[in-house]
Every structure is written in structure tokens, then in C-alpha cells.
Amino acid sequence: MLIQFSVENYKSFKEKAVLSLVPSKDSSHENNISVLDSGEQVINTIAIYGANAAGKTNLFKAFTTAILMIRKSNQLQKNDRLDGIVPFLFDKTMADQPTSFEFVFVNEGTKYIYGFSATPIEIISEYLYAYYTAKPTTIFERDERANIKFKFPKDKRMLDQLAQKNTPNKLFISTATAWNYSRTEPAYNWFEKGINTYPEYALLHQIAFDRFETDDQSRTHQFVIDLLKESDINIHDYLIKSEPMSEQDMMQVFGPLFQVVKDSKMLEAKKRDVFMDHLITNSDGSTNIFQLGIADESQGTANLFLLAPILLHALSTGETVVIDEIERSLHPLLVKHVISYFNDPDRNPNHAQLIFNTHNLELMSLDIFRRDQIYFVDKSGKTGASELYSLDEFSVRANEIIKNGYLLGRFGAIPSILEGYTQ
């Protein structure tokens, strides 16, 4: 489970921004918190609000950049640049400063703190601490600015040899794990399987269909049908037809790259069609089933269908899911229903987490969330810098209508509309 994430000097974030999933003293909505075996408490769901261009998506891109850097580090060649590192955009003096990321999380019963800072050329610092006891144990540290190449309090001889294999543009957590070092492996595995980001619904197709094919198909099928029925979507059943693409199909999809794809034999392109069965009751009481292709369904139905196997996988494995603009084409009540899965201990026994940004004010309610579950991103009109903060930093009454205060500008993170503006 994710306990905390922070980012500094990245896109619109100049100063350190911290997203904490540690609950405050707020005693409401006890089911919205997971209690781990260690006794530590962690929030299950976080909603992030803010005006357009305030920096919400940049926060989610920071998650994605850091996770992909960890996953792809071992694929880098010695002189490859580091993709995704973009320092603060509105201050030239920050261009030469490293971008920093830090994660605090729990995996396999152990709490870890892992962080690194990097320029587009090299890793500047990196560290991993593990809480095997009440006090943190240093697994490794490195910091070019402090002239610390590597610091290994334990297994120094072995790790010194691994450090020699690590190029300046590679993360040591990835290198050490690739060489089967047991103390970095659980932490690295969390980045591989314990957290995923989904920046756009358009990118869900491949991920969703992979889940449909590789996860427990019977369980997935039942979950999808139940979710659609609970969401009052009149779908009785569905069918996915999957077959290899013909050369004609591949030519249409890949265009001029078709021959390269064909010759590489690295891509097993598949054509997938989804058909939805609608059970319709006639005036005489009889019923008929009408089958429609997914292209004939509403965009909201299609999005919920694609989201379903991803939600089930998270709930089954305890994964942390980060979704950008979860409500696209979904009714507010449907989003509320999806959130309820993660705040229900019976549906979420493995402590999965959902972090999302939204403009849906119907969700901005203390009837749904605790104060520490609602975050805001605001951007300064003068400096262009984004700021991240929680509703918990404000004094609000338990029965207060939060969205009203938000619309009045009490919490910031709202667009300033210039009425009657003419150029």
C-alpha cells in the first residue's frame, strides 16, 4: 500500500508536493481506512480537485514517470537519456537542478522508503530504507552531490560488485534486483506489480483486454456483469471475440509500419470485438435478447466495461490504482459506486487503493469522504507553480456542505473567471 508520495522540481511543481495517505485524527468513515497487520493505518481512496491546468495531471504524470523509470532502468544503454524528467517549467534556474521523487509504501508486511533524484542525463541521488523493526534500516544510499558514490551498511562486498555494474543513468534498486539481491527485491516488486497509473481511458483498451484474457475469466465475467447491473446499465451478458489480425487489418492499423511489424514477428496483433446482450421485455411480458457491438453503446458504458477488469485486479491483489479523470463519460453516481468498492472491507479485503482526480463536485462531500481524503491542486497565476494540499488543513464543520465553500473560493484550486473580458 502507498503511504506517501512526493515530487519536487517537476513540470508545474517547483517546491516539494506531498500526497499523504496517512489518516489524520478525523474519526469519520472508519471503513475508508485500512488497518495493516503492523497496526499502521492507511487511507483507501483519495480524490484530487483543481482548476484546469492547475497541475492535477502533472501530479499523475509524476507518478507515471517515476514508476516507469524504475521498471525500465535495466533496459537503458550507458549513454541513454532518462525519459520523462522535466524540471519546473517557469524558472530557468531550476533547469539545472534534479527532479526528485519519493515513495513510502508497504509490501509483504514491510514498510519502505524509496526515493531518487535525477537530471535527464543521470541519477544524482537514490536511497532505500526498510522498517524491519521500529527503526529504519538503510539498504543503500548514493548521492553525487555529497560525493557518496554508494553506501552499503550490510552486504558491502556483494553490493560493491553490483555497483560496478551500475551505470550513472541507472537506478541501483533495479540493478540490484536484476542480480537477485533479496533486500531490494520486495521493494522493486511493488513498483512492478503493486502500483499502476492509468492516465487516459484511450489507453485502457490493451490493458483491459489483457486482464480479460489472463485473469480468472469466470470471476472477471461475473464481476463485470455485476458492476454493470449495479450501475443500472441494462446489459444481461457480453461476449469478447478475439482473433489474430489479418494482413489487411494490420495494414489499416499500422500503415507504413506494417512491413516492419510483420518482419519483426515481435507483435502478436489481435482483433477484438465486444458484443453486449440486452434483455428487453416486450409489452406482452415476453423477453428478447438484442446484441449490440460495443461501438453502439454509450461512451460511459464502454469506459465502465474497460475499467471493470482493472478494478477487479486491484481489489484482488491489493494494488494501488492511480486514474486521471476517472469520471469521463461516467455519471457521478457511477463514480461514487466505483469508489464504494474500495471503501468496503468486504469487497476490498486486500487493502487496494484508488487515487483519482476529478471535477465531480457531487463527490466533494463529507458524507462520502473524510477531510484527509480530499486534496486540492492550485497554481499561482504569478509564478506558475502548483501547490498540493488537503481539505484537512482547513477548519470545516462535520455537517458543512464542502462544495459550496469550494465554489465560493474558500479552499482555492478554482478557476478565476473574468466576466466581460474583452481583448
C-alpha positions in Angstrom: 0.0 0.0 0.0 1.1 3.5 -0.7 1.6 5.6 2.4 3.0 8.8 0.9 4.3 10.1 -2.5 6.2 13.3 -3.0 7.7 15.1 -6.0 9.8 18.2 -6.4 11.0 20.3 -9.4 8.8 18.6 -11.9 6.7 20.4 -14.6 4.5 22.8 -12.7 5.7 21.7 -9.3 8.7 23.7 -8.1 8.6 23.1 -4.3 8.1 19.7 -2.8 4.5 18.4 -3.1 3.4 15.7 -0.7 0.4 13.4 -1.1 -0.1 11.6 2.2 -2.3 8.6 2.7 -1.8 8.6 6.5 -5.1 9.3 8.2 -5.5 12.4 10.4 -7.4 12.4 13.7 -10.6 12.7 11.8 -12.8 9.9 13.3 -15.4 9.7 10.5 -15.8 6.9 7.9 -13.7 4.2 9.6 -14.2 1.9 6.6 -12.3 4.4 4.4 -9.1 3.4 6.2 -7.3 0.1 6.1 -5.5 -1.2 9.2 -2.5 -3.2 8.3 -1.1 -6.2 10.2 1.5 -3.9 11.7 -1.2 -1.7 13.1 -0.4 1.1 10.7 -3.4 2.8 9.2 -3.6 3.9 5.6 -6.3 5.7 3.6 -8.1 3.7 0.8 -9.2 6.4 -1.5 -8.1 10.0 -2.4 -9.9 12.5 -4.6 -8.0 15.4 -6.0 -9.7 18.6 -7.2 -8.4 21.7 -9.0 -9.0 24.1 -11.9 -8.0 23.1 -15.4 -4.2 23.5 -15.9 -3.7 23.7 -12.2 -1.3 20.7 -12.2 -3.5 17.7 -11.3 -2.4 15.8 -14.4 1.2 16.8 -13.8 1.0 15.1 -10.4 -0.3 11.9 -12.0 2.5 12.2 -14.7 5.0 12.4 -11.9 3.7 9.1 -10.6 4.0 7.5 -14.0 7.4 8.9 -14.8 8.9 7.6 -11.5 7.4 4.2 -11.8 8.4 3.7 -15.5 11.9 4.9 -14.8 12.2 2.2 -12.1 10.7 -0.5 -14.3 12.7 0.4 -17.5 16.0 1.2 -15.8 17.7 -2.1 -16.7 16.8 -1.6 -20.4 18.9 1.6 -20.7 22.2 1.7 -22.5 25.1 3.6 -21.0 24.5 6.9 -22.8 20.7 6.8 -23.0 18.9 9.8 -21.6 16.2 9.5 -18.9 12.8 9.9 -20.4 10.2 12.0 -18.6 12.5 14.2 -16.4 11.1 17.7 -16.9 12.2 20.3 -14.3 10.0 23.2 -13.3 8.9 24.9 -16.4 8.7 28.5 -15.3 12.1 29.2 -13.7 15.2 28.8 -15.8 17.4 28.4 -12.7 15.6 25.1 -12.0 16.6 23.5 -15.3 20.0 22.5 -13.9 18.5 21.1 -10.7 17.5 17.5 -10.4 13.9 16.3 -10.2 13.1 14.3 -7.1 10.6 11.6 -6.3 9.9 9.6 -3.1 7.6 6.8 -2.2 6.7 5.5 1.2 4.9 2.1 1.0 4.3 -1.3 2.5 4.9 -4.5 0.7 5.0 -8.1 2.0 4.4 -6.7 5.5 7.5 -4.4 5.5 7.4 -0.6 5.2 9.9 1.0 2.8 11.1 4.5 1.9 12.5 4.8 -1.6 13.5 7.9 -3.4 15.7 9.2 -6.1 16.6 12.5 -7.9 17.7 12.7 -11.5 18.5 15.0 -14.4 17.7 14.0 -18.0 21.3 12.6 -18.1 22.0 10.8 -14.8 20.8 9.7 -11.4 22.0 12.2 -8.8 20.8 10.5 -5.6 19.0 7.4 -4.6 18.1 5.6 -1.3 16.2 2.7 0.1 15.2 2.2 3.7 13.3 -0.7 5.2 11.5 -0.9 8.5 12.3 -4.4 9.7 11.9 -3.1 13.2 10.5 0.2 14.6 13.6 1.9 13.3 14.6 2.2 9.6 17.4 0.1 8.2 19.5 1.6 5.4 19.7 -0.8 2.4 21.7 1.6 0.3 22.3 5.3 -0.3 24.1 7.2 -3.1 24.4 11.0 -3.6 26.6 12.6 -6.2 26.2 16.0 -4.6 27.7 14.7 -1.3 30.4 12.7 -3.0 28.8 9.5 -1.8 29.1 7.0 -4.7 27.4 4.3 -2.7 26.9 3.5 1.0 26.1 -0.1 2.0 25.8 -0.8 5.7 25.2 -4.5 5.0 26.4 -7.0 2.4 29.0 -4.4 1.3 31.3 -6.8 -0.6 28.5 -8.1 -2.8 26.9 -4.7 -3.3 30.2 -3.1 -4.2 30.4 -5.6 -7.1 26.9 -4.8 -8.2 27.6 -1.1 -8.0 30.4 -1.5 -10.5 27.8 -2.9 -13.0 25.5 0.1 -12.5 25.9 3.0 -15.0 25.3 6.6 -14.0 21.9 6.6 -15.7 20.6 3.5 -14.0 18.7 3.1 -10.7 20.5 0.8 -8.3 17.3 -0.7 -7.0 16.7 -2.1 -10.5 20.3 -3.3 -10.9 20.5 -5.0 -7.6 17.1 -6.7 -8.0 18.2 -7.9 -11.5 21.1 -9.6 -9.8 18.8 -11.3 -7.3 19.6 -9.2 -4.2 17.0 -10.2 -1.7 16.7 -6.9 0.2 15.8 -4.8 -2.8 13.5 -7.3 -4.5 10.3 -6.8 -2.4 10.6 -3.0 -2.8 11.2 -3.3 -6.6 8.4 -5.8 -7.0 5.9 -3.3 -5.5 6.8 -0.9 -8.3 6.3 -3.7 -10.8 3.0 -5.1 -9.5 1.8 -3.1 -6.6 1.0 0.2 -8.2 -0.2 1.3 -11.7 -1.2 4.5 -13.3 -3.9 5.0 -15.9 -3.6 8.4 -17.5 -6.2 8.1 -20.3 -9.2 6.0 -21.0 -7.9 5.6 -24.5 -5.0 3.6 -23.2 -7.2 1.2 -21.2 -8.1 -1.0 -24.2 -5.0 -3.1 -24.3 -4.6 -3.3 -20.6 -8.3 -4.2 -20.0 -8.3 -6.9 -22.7 -5.1 -8.4 -21.3 -6.8 -8.7 -18.0 -9.9 -10.2 -19.6 -7.6 -12.9 -21.2 -5.1 -13.6 -18.4 -7.1 -13.2 -15.1 -9.6 -15.7 -13.8 -12.1 -15.4 -16.7 -15.1 -16.7 -14.8 -14.6 -14.4 -11.9 -13.9 -11.4 -14.2 -17.0 -12.2 -16.2 -19.2 -12.2 -13.1 -17.6 -9.1 -11.7 -18.2 -7.1 -14.9 -21.9 -8.2 -15.2 -22.5 -7.4 -11.5 -20.9 -4.0 -11.9 -22.9 -3.1 -15.0 -26.2 -4.3 -13.3 -25.4 -2.5 -10.1 -24.8 0.6 -12.2 -28.3 0.2 -13.7 -26.9 -0.5 -17.1 -29.2 -2.8 -19.0 -26.7 -5.4 -20.1 -27.5 -9.1 -19.5 -24.3 -10.6 -20.8 -21.3 -9.9 -23.0 -19.0 -11.7 -25.4 -15.5 -11.0 -26.5 -14.3 -12.3 -29.8 -10.6 -12.3 -30.2 -8.7 -13.5 -33.3 -5.3 -12.7 -34.9 -5.4 -9.7 -37.2 -5.4 -10.4 -40.9 -2.7 -8.7 -43.0 -5.3 -6.3 -44.3 -6.4 -5.4 -40.7 -2.7 -4.8 -39.8 -2.1 -2.6 -42.8 -5.0 -0.4 -41.8 -3.8 -0.2 -38.2 0.0 0.1 -38.7 0.1 1.8 -42.1 3.6 2.3 -43.4 5.0 0.4 -40.4 3.1 -2.8 -41.4 6.1 -4.5 -43.0 8.4 -3.7 -40.1 5.9 -5.1 -37.6 5.4 -8.2 -39.8 9.1 -8.8 -40.3 9.9 -8.4 -36.6 7.5 -11.1 -35.6 7.5 -9.5 -32.2 3.9 -8.4 -32.2 1.0 -10.7 -32.0 -1.6 -8.3 -33.1 -5.2 -9.3 -32.2 -8.5 -8.1 -33.4 -11.1 -7.9 -30.6 -14.8 -7.3 -30.9 -17.1 -6.9 -27.9 -20.8 -7.7 -28.1 -23.3 -6.7 -25.4 -26.6 -8.6 -24.8 -29.6 -6.5 -23.8 -32.6 -8.3 -22.3 -35.7 -6.5 -23.4 -39.2 -7.1 -22.1 -42.0 -6.8 -24.6 -45.4 -5.4 -24.0 -46.9 -8.9 -23.7 -44.3 -9.8 -21.0 -42.1 -11.9 -23.2 -38.4 -11.2 -23.5 -35.9 -10.9 -26.3 -32.1 -10.6 -26.3 -30.7 -7.9 -28.6 -27.0 -8.0 -29.2 -25.1 -4.7 -29.9 -21.4 -4.1 -30.6 -19.6 -2.0 -28.0 -19.3 0.8 -30.6 -23.1 1.1 -30.4 -23.0 1.5 -26.6 -22.6 4.8 -24.8 -19.1 6.0 -24.1 -19.8 5.7 -20.4 -20.8 2.1 -20.7 -17.7 1.4 -22.8 -15.5 3.1 -20.3 -17.0 1.3 -17.3 -16.6 -2.0 -19.2 -12.9 -1.4 -19.8 -12.4 -0.2 -16.2 -14.0 -3.2 -14.6 -11.2 -5.8 -15.0 -8.7 -3.3 -13.9 -10.7 -2.6 -10.7 -11.2 -6.3 -10.1 -7.4 -6.9 -10.5 -6.7 -4.2 -8.0 -9.2 -5.4 -5.4 -7.9 -9.0 -5.8 -4.2 -8.1 -5.4 -4.3 -5.0 -3.2 -2.9 -2.8 -5.9 -2.7 1.0 -5.7 -4.5 2.4 -8.8 -4.0 6.0 -9.9 -6.5 7.2 -12.5 -6.6 10.5 -14.3 -10.1 12.0 -14.6 -12.0 8.9 -13.6 -15.4 10.4 -14.3 -15.0 10.7 -18.1 -18.4 10.0 -19.6 -19.5 8.4 -16.3 -22.5 9.6 -14.3 -21.4 10.9 -10.8 -23.4 8.1 -9.1 -21.4 5.5 -11.1 -18.1 7.1 -9.9 -19.5 7.1 -6.4 -20.4 3.4 -6.8 -16.8 2.5 -8.0 -15.3 4.4 -5.1 -17.5 2.5 -2.6 -15.8 -0.8 -3.7 -12.5 0.4 -2.3 -14.1 1.7 1.0 -15.9 -1.6 1.6 -13.8 -4.0 3.7 -15.8 -7.0 2.4 -15.2 -6.1 -1.3 -11.6 -4.8 -0.6 -10.1 -7.3 1.9 -6.6 -6.8 0.4 -6.5 -3.1 1.0 -6.4 -1.9 -2.6 -6.2 1.9 -3.0 -7.8 4.3 -5.6 -6.3 7.7 -6.2 -8.0 9.9 -8.8 -8.5 13.4 -9.9 -11.9 14.8 -10.8 -14.1 17.8 -11.3 -17.2 16.0 -10.0 -18.5 18.2 -7.2 -21.1 15.6 -6.2 -18.3 13.6 -4.7 -16.9 16.6 -2.7 -18.9 15.6 0.3 -18.1 14.6 3.9 -20.9 12.1 3.5 -18.5 10.2 1.2 -15.0 11.2 2.2 -13.1 12.2 5.3 -11.4 15.6 5.2 -8.0 13.9 4.7 -9.3 12.2 1.6 -10.0 15.4 -0.4 -7.0 17.1 -1.9 -6.6 20.3 -4.0 -4.1 21.4 -6.6 -3.8 25.1 -7.1 -1.5 27.1 -9.4 -0.1 30.5 -8.8 -1.0 33.0 -11.5 2.2 34.9 -10.8 4.8 32.1 -10.6 3.1 29.3 -12.5 3.9 27.0 -9.6 1.4 24.3 -8.5 0.7 23.6 -4.8 -0.9 20.4 -3.3 -2.8 20.5 -0.1 -5.6 18.7 1.8 -9.0 19.8 3.0 -7.8 18.6 6.4 -5.7 21.8 6.6 -8.9 23.9 6.8 -11.3 24.1 9.7 -14.6 22.7 8.4 -17.7 21.5 10.3 -18.8 17.9 10.1 -22.1 18.9 8.6 -20.7 21.6 6.2 -21.5 21.4 2.5 -17.9 21.4 1.2 -18.7 22.0 -2.5 -20.4 25.3 -1.6 -17.3 26.6 0.1 -15.2 25.4 -2.7 -17.3 27.2 -5.3 -17.0 30.4 -3.2 -13.2 30.1 -3.4 -12.7 29.2 0.3 -10.3 26.4 -0.5 -8.7 27.8 -3.6 -8.0 25.5 -6.5 -10.8 27.0 -8.6 -10.6 29.0 -11.9 -10.9 32.7 -11.8 -13.5 33.7 -14.4 -13.1 37.2 -15.8 -16.6 38.3 -16.6 -17.0 40.6 -19.5 -13.3 40.3 -20.5 -12.5 41.8 -23.9 -9.2 41.9 -25.6 
